[in-house]
Amino acid sequence: MIADFGYGILVLAFLTAIYSVWAAVYGELGKKPALVESARRAMLLTWPLLTLAAAVLIYLLVNDHYEVQFVYEVTSRSMPLYLKITAWWGGQAGSLLFWSWLMSAFTSLVTLRKWDRDREFLPWVIVVGGVTMAFFIGMNVFFENPFAKLYQTFDGHIAPFTLQPANSILFTPSDGRGLNPLLRHPGMIIHPPMLYLGFVSFVIPYAFAIAALVTGRTDDRWIRITRRWALWAWLFLSAGLVLGGRWAYDVLGWGGYWGWDPVEIAAFMPWLTGTAFLHSVMIQEKRGMFKHWNMLLIILTYDLVIFGTFLTRSGVLSSVHSFAQSAIGPLFFAFIGITLIISVALIIYRWDMLKSETQMTSMLSREALFLLNNLLFMGVLVVCFWGVIYPLISELFTGQKVTVGPPFYERATSPLFAALMLLMGIAPLSAWGHSTVKTLGRAIWKPALGAAIVTAVLAFTYTQNIIALVGFFLVALVILVTLYEYGRGALARQRSQGENIFLAFWNLTGRNRRRYGGYIIHLSMMLMAIGILGIELFQVETQGTIAIGDSLELAGYTIKYREVASWDNPGAGVNYTRAVVEVYDRNGNLLGNLHPRKDFYFDSQQPMTIPGQLASLKDEVYVLLIDWEPINQESTTFKIFVNPLVNWLWLGSLLFLVGIIIAAWPDKDPERVTVHAAKRMEQPSAAD
Amino acid sequence: MALMISLLFAAAVFAQDGTPTDDEVNKIAKDLYCPVCESTPLDVCPTDACRQWRELIRKQLAEGKSEEEIKQYFVTQYGARVLSEPPNRWASYLVPVAAFLLGAFMLFRGFRMWIKPMAVESASGEDEAAPIPQDDYIRRMEEELKKRK
């Protein structure tokens, strides 16, 4: 009964979204402002409706309503309450509802903003938000109903139905199948919401871009309105990616953080276009150039967001995330195709209005380098996209199934990433409008010399690996250039304002958060690069089967096997097997105890491997319990990785989030600030 | 010499008691993917099927087969999808490389087109030593600096 109520609400939300699209278009074209206002209110209504539907679903999840198929599939009696709630996005139907719910929250937020200065955008923003939302709610209503119940027909067949079929009885299993144990990790609980937040918030800049195209108001107003939305979208998407990496590192038991899995790439692709977008909009704001390109980038980002959701959710491409399989693929494809065609057609329609206001003057100017940056990001995107669809193309045309694995992506993207790093070192020193080899050379020679010295020292003390040394040179160059730029600003401020150096740094960042937030992001990228170079180039591993008291050796570490124990936790429905190993360094000093674990979940009949990790900035000892003999304990198999420098990656990730938050933190309303400033100018200040 | 090399090779394969070690098995398994657990390389896949594959690799190593022969065995049995990369590698790289080169070509052609009119302008009027226009923020900062000195 309550499930049917939830479904009814979903249908209502679907109709409301459709209505808001209709009312917005009809009201705007027919000059009926009241109808546009009605569309706005309809849009605002979707959020409470979807919240109610979600509340019903959570009620069902928490109260063990296993007659509901979705509840049966993702929860079980032994799961704790918080997991029963977060199981909401642990399966296909629920996560689509979650997507729509977030989407409605964002569109509601945006319709609540003050529209006085750009009223003409409103109906079209509603149209884009409404169409997107209607599509996702429609998926739930017509194909993936989270409220479908299990019915047993007279021939004994059990299947989920939205409405009770004739001659059938409700079937209620006594317990659910339980959430995939891999998804019970805290990282996996926050990772999907973060990604989805990133996904849906990129819809907002897209909506404004389309509104700008439709209304013909093609100045950079749409960019200024949505800049912060794009930054927050980027923050969430980045956080989602980083959390996903950390989750993989902690629970997948392969000693890595990124496997170039199609679903990882699906989330990475909108990030690539989004990053290119964040850079290239600056050209439009400063120089009024490349308006077509920015439009195209945000359109691509939007459709890659839909494509990303589709890849995760449809199972059309096999991947570790293939728990999400259903027949909604063709619809997603159609939606992507239609939105892409309409959006690009709009750009062509407005082509002449989007002409550049100024001209490019130098190939080394900031705007030229930003374009190069865009070219490289697009290059990485093409590699990713091609790698994802190549198996399909191969199967379609040659009938041969192939795998496109990490070697392809690594070989194809690493030169592009290196070039991006080089740009990150040069671009901050180049000026808008005009730069020459001479001016750039004058600015860069000191940091470059410093980076060369760092590289030479590393060559003598750490590694002779050429790829690593090139990488470390670029890392050092970017860090030194960024610090040089940052330091120059802070010193100037210190001298002019008489502030101490820390205060100068603080105020400098506060005054121009976008620039210095960006610098902090560049720095954090370099810390991450150190970690990636370390683990990709220097990771070593060994696997061995040993008895208690024996040890394995790897990269100067000795791992001694102490004991193993196994016990059931009936309440949680898990069997734990936990080994104790000691880690010694080269000189025989005990560094610590590690507890690699293997958890076996009874409800889903799946194991989960939890590594023991001994972390330092130099490297990380990562021990996995692969296999063990319950009876004599004489043979237990361990796999050991030593991952050099990997913790720089996590450190960098944290700094990265700090950087984006600094860049994205809401400003005061710029127009109000101008008024304040004007007032201040009138009053003589104490300092003068 | 050849004998020495083959001896060294044999020593590497048959560590101590003659059974190939896990590390030797994993070295080959790393590049293989079973058709069921897609996107998970064989060396880290926890399923029973993959364990059996690893044992198969161990057996074949013990029989003295080379890495290439073992990979070929799996390809013959299960198709090219067990390899981490498509067999005709150039086909997989062709499209992204071509697309990137096309993009680069278009960009540089664009650069030349955009810059040309400006070059004519600067040749006729401005002289080379003209101060470089900095972006707003730096300029303001430096003006401020001059004022305070």
Boltz contact constraints between the chains, C-beta under 6 A:
constraints:
  - contact:
      token1: [A, 254]
      token2: [B, 44]
      max_distance: 6.0
  - contact:
      token1: [A, 261]
      token2: [B, 39]
      max_distance: 6.0
  - contact:
      token1: [A, 318]
      token2: [B, 38]
      max_distance: 6.0
  - contact:
      token1: [A, 319]
      token2: [B, 39]
      max_distance: 6.0
  - contact:
      token1: [A, 320]
      token2: [B, 39]
      max_distance: 6.0
  - contact:
      token1: [A, 320]
      token2: [B, 40]
      max_distance: 6.0
  - contact:
      token1: [A, 359]
      token2: [B, 114]
      max_distance: 6.0
  - contact:
      token1: [A, 359]
      token2: [B, 118]
      max_distance: 6.0
  - contact:
      token1: [A, 360]
      token2: [B, 114]
      max_distance: 6.0
  - contact:
      token1: [A, 360]
      token2: [B, 115]
      max_distance: 6.0
  - contact:
      token1: [A, 361]
      token2: [B, 118]
      max_distance: 6.0
  - contact:
      token1: [A, 363]
      token2: [B, 111]
      max_distance: 6.0
  - contact:
      token1: [A, 375]
      token2: [B, 103]
      max_distance: 6.0
  - contact:
      token1: [A, 375]
      token2: [B, 107]
      max_distance: 6.0
  - contact:
      token1: [A, 378]
      token2: [B, 103]
      max_distance: 6.0
  - contact:
      token1: [A, 379]
      token2: [B, 100]
      max_distance: 6.0
  - contact:
      token1: [A, 382]
      token2: [B, 96]
      max_distance: 6.0
  - contact:
      token1: [A, 382]
      token2: [B, 99]
      max_distance: 6.0
  - contact:
      token1: [A, 383]
      token2: [B, 96]
      max_distance: 6.0
  - contact:
      token1: [A, 386]
      token2: [B, 95]
      max_distance: 6.0
  - contact:
      token1: [A, 386]
      token2: [B, 96]
      max_distance: 6.0
  - contact:
      token1: [A, 390]
      token2: [B, 92]
      max_distance: 6.0
  - contact:
      token1: [A, 400]
      token2: [B, 80]
      max_distance: 6.0
  - contact:
      token1: [A, 401]
      token2: [B, 79]
      max_distance: 6.0
  - contact:
      token1: [A, 401]
      token2: [B, 81]
      max_distance: 6.0
  - contact:
      token1: [A, 402]
      token2: [B, 80]
      max_distance: 6.0
  - contact:
      token1: [A, 402]
      token2: [B, 81]
      max_distance: 6.0
  - contact:
      token1: [A, 402]
      token2: [B, 86]
      max_distance: 6.0
  - contact:
      token1: [A, 403]
      token2: [B, 33]
      max_distance: 6.0
  - contact:
      token1: [A, 403]
      token2: [B, 81]
      max_distance: 6.0
  - contact:
      token1: [A, 405]
      token2: [B, 84]
      max_distance: 6.0
  - contact:
      token1: [A, 407]
      token2: [B, 84]
      max_distance: 6.0
  - contact:
      token1: [A, 407]
      token2: [B, 85]
      max_distance: 6.0
  - contact:
      token1: [A, 408]
      token2: [B, 85]
      max_distance: 6.0
  - contact:
      token1: [A, 412]
      token2: [B, 96]
      max_distance: 6.0
  - contact:
      token1: [A, 431]
      token2: [B, 132]
      max_distance: 6.0
  - contact:
      token1: [A, 431]
      token2: [B, 134]
      max_distance: 6.0
  - contact:
      token1: [A, 431]
      token2: [B, 135]
      max_distance: 6.0
  - contact:
      token1: [A, 432]
      token2: [B, 135]
      max_distance: 6.0
  - contact:
      token1: [A, 433]
      token2: [B, 133]
      max_distance: 6.0
  - contact:
      token1: [A, 434]
      token2: [B, 132]
      max_distance: 6.0
  - contact:
      token1: [A, 434]
      token2: [B, 133]
      max_distance: 6.0
  - contact:
      token1: [A, 439]
      token2: [B, 132]
      max_distance: 6.0
  - contact:
      token1: [A, 492]
      token2: [B, 141]
      max_distance: 6.0
  - contact:
      token1: [A, 492]
      token2: [B, 145]
      max_distance: 6.0
  - contact:
      token1: [A, 496]
      token2: [B, 144]
      max_distance: 6.0
  - contact:
      token1: [A, 496]
      token2: [B, 145]
      max_distance: 6.0
  - contact:
      token1: [A, 496]
      token2: [B, 148]
      max_distance: 6.0
  - contact:
      token1: [A, 512]
      token2: [B, 137]
      max_distance: 6.0
  - contact:
      token1: [A, 542]
      token2: [B, 23]
      max_distance: 6.0
  - contact:
      token1: [A, 543]
      token2: [B, 22]
      max_distance: 6.0
  - contact:
      token1: [A, 543]
      token2: [B, 23]
      max_distance: 6.0
  - contact:
      token1: [A, 543]
      token2: [B, 26]
      max_distance: 6.0
